[in-house]
Amino acid sequence: MNRHSSRCFAPARTVGLMILFASTFIGSSATAADDDDKPAASKAPVSKSPIIATLNVDQIFKVMHDEGYAVEKSEDGFVKWKIEGLKTVMFVAKDSKSIQFYASFTDGNATLKKVNEWNKNKKYSRSYLNDDGEPCLELDLDLEGGVTEARIVDFLSTCRISLDGWYNDVVK
């Protein structure tokens, strides 16, 4: 058998394509293997935003005020927030590791059936009738492990959207 037969060696053009394919495959395999060896945290994009693990009333007030919300600090240690004429509050936990949005109304047509329907279909809020039969809405943001200011701003937006839907679906 001739050592240059097609069974032993591929033509030069085929060899070139095989080398190109192999180098591409090996290069991508090495990159994928390197990524698998890295911890999950090192794969995530690096955030240039500071991580916030605790908040006080002054800090949440500043974020809300800077976002253009109608807010004022209460003497009792929470932020009063007026949304579309509705009065709500933002509480900061005693350990400063969470914040809670809260709304309650003394008038309206809330029923247990409407409250249950809200809770069944919504995932980021909860509603209930308090001891006086008044409808309440709450949303919480856990800061444990840290969040960015953008996450807090997104939470505020979620509170506004939830309040609007809840007021129309449960209270009215």
C-alpha atoms as one frame of an Amber mdcrd trajectory, in Angstrom:
protein
   0.000   0.000   0.000   1.275   3.424  -0.917   1.939   5.629   2.087   0.189
   8.503   0.292  -3.024   6.590  -0.298  -6.302   8.167   0.757  -6.767   5.545
   3.417  -3.749   6.783   5.383  -3.651  10.512   4.719  -6.267  13.069   3.859
  -5.608  15.627   1.152  -4.015  18.866   2.393  -7.275  20.839   2.147  -9.099
  18.301   4.329  -6.260  18.326   6.843  -6.475  22.112   7.050 -10.227  21.970
   7.705  -9.738  19.260  10.307  -7.119  21.364  12.112  -9.385  24.415  12.025
 -12.325  22.368  13.353 -10.208  20.731  16.044  -8.681  23.999  17.233 -12.118
  25.624  17.387 -13.572  22.661  19.278 -10.630  22.393  21.678 -10.605  26.142
  22.274 -14.287  26.218  23.104 -13.991  23.080  25.227 -11.175  24.589  27.237
 -13.172  27.739  27.811 -16.229  25.764  28.907 -14.115  23.599  31.200 -12.464
  26.667  32.683 -15.898  28.217  33.326 -17.096  25.031  35.034 -14.171  25.220
  37.448 -15.018  28.785  38.501 -17.378  29.399  41.414 -20.805  30.696  40.417
 -20.075  34.117  41.884 -17.074  34.628  39.598 -19.196  33.844  36.513 -21.696
  36.596  37.304 -21.113  40.036  35.841 -19.332  42.361  38.200 -21.702  44.940
  39.653 -20.388  48.452  40.001 -23.292  49.310  42.306 -22.670  49.084  46.030
 -24.355  46.208  47.775 -26.835  47.255  50.450 -27.382  44.808  53.310 -29.100
  47.164  55.769 -31.240  50.282  55.469 -32.465  52.856  57.914 -35.419  55.228
  57.560 -33.239  58.096  56.333 -31.716  55.936  53.594 -35.004  54.539  52.261
 -36.501  58.029  52.439 -33.621  59.358  50.325 -34.006  56.627  47.695 -37.761
  57.217  47.502 -37.371  61.002  47.418 -34.668  60.774  44.725 -37.056  58.640
  42.644 -39.600  61.474  42.834 -42.098  59.842  45.162 -44.261  61.953  47.498
 -42.772  60.912  50.831 -42.233  62.284  54.313 -40.636  60.853  57.426 -42.934
  60.236  60.355 -41.987  60.919  63.940 -42.683  57.244  64.676 -39.807  56.002
  62.513 -41.311  55.087  59.156 -41.823  56.735  55.761 -45.266  57.975  54.760
 -45.799  57.463  51.038 -48.656  59.007  49.075 -49.425  57.097  45.861 -52.161
  58.404  43.575 -53.803  60.079  46.569 -53.660  56.893  48.660 -51.721  56.960
  51.919 -49.294  54.097  52.474 -46.201  53.534  54.596 -42.774  51.977  54.282
 -41.432  50.353  57.440 -37.833  49.454  58.158 -37.298  46.363  60.313 -35.659
  46.866  63.715 -32.602  44.929  62.546 -32.515  47.083  59.343 -32.341  43.923
  57.189 -35.730  44.268  55.489 -38.285  46.847  54.469 -42.048  46.476  54.289
 -44.637  48.324  52.242 -48.030  48.556  53.963 -51.444  49.895  52.941 -54.800
  49.643  54.696 -58.183  51.244  54.091 -61.171  51.749  56.364 -63.667  52.078
  53.552 -64.408  50.108  50.423 -65.972  46.820  49.476 -63.283  44.340  50.410
 -64.434  40.811  51.130 -62.606  37.706  52.232 -63.354  36.205  48.814 -61.643
  39.143  47.039 -58.666  38.952  49.414 -58.296  35.207  48.860 -58.542  35.643
  45.096 -55.792  38.287  45.242 -53.508  36.023  47.264 -54.181  33.060  44.990
 -53.122  34.980  41.874 -50.289  37.240  43.100 -46.832  36.197  44.068 -44.983
  39.202  45.536 -47.611  40.575  47.907 -50.122  39.419  50.466 -53.473  40.769
  51.446 -55.641  40.145  54.483 -58.473  41.575  56.513 -57.168  42.898  59.829
 -58.936  42.461  63.191 -61.247  45.367  62.328 -62.154  43.833  58.945 -60.109
  46.420  57.013 -58.248  45.255  53.909 -54.444  45.385  54.166 -51.703  44.937
  51.585 -48.076  44.112  52.397 -44.930  43.568  50.358 -41.515  42.787  51.844
 -37.975  43.184  50.564 -35.374  41.053  52.307 -31.942  42.717  52.299 -30.126
  39.695  53.773 -27.188  38.887  51.514 -27.343  42.348  49.977 -29.209  44.076
  47.169 -28.406  46.963  44.842 -30.140  50.308  44.840 -31.630  49.312  41.472
 -33.328  46.359  43.220 -34.787  48.705  45.835 -36.082  51.024  43.101 -37.626
  47.999  41.356 -39.274  46.976  44.645 -40.799  50.460  44.954 -42.191  50.136
  41.440 -43.639  46.726  42.327 -45.298  48.289  45.383 -46.948  50.974  43.254
 -48.168  48.502  40.647 -49.440  46.111  43.327 -51.275  48.880  45.184 -53.034
  50.001  42.030 -54.163  46.478  41.144 -55.046  45.572  44.726 -57.077  48.735
  45.271 -59.087  48.071  42.092 -59.483  44.320  42.648 -59.958  44.106  46.414
 -60.902  47.456  47.939 -63.272  48.998  45.364
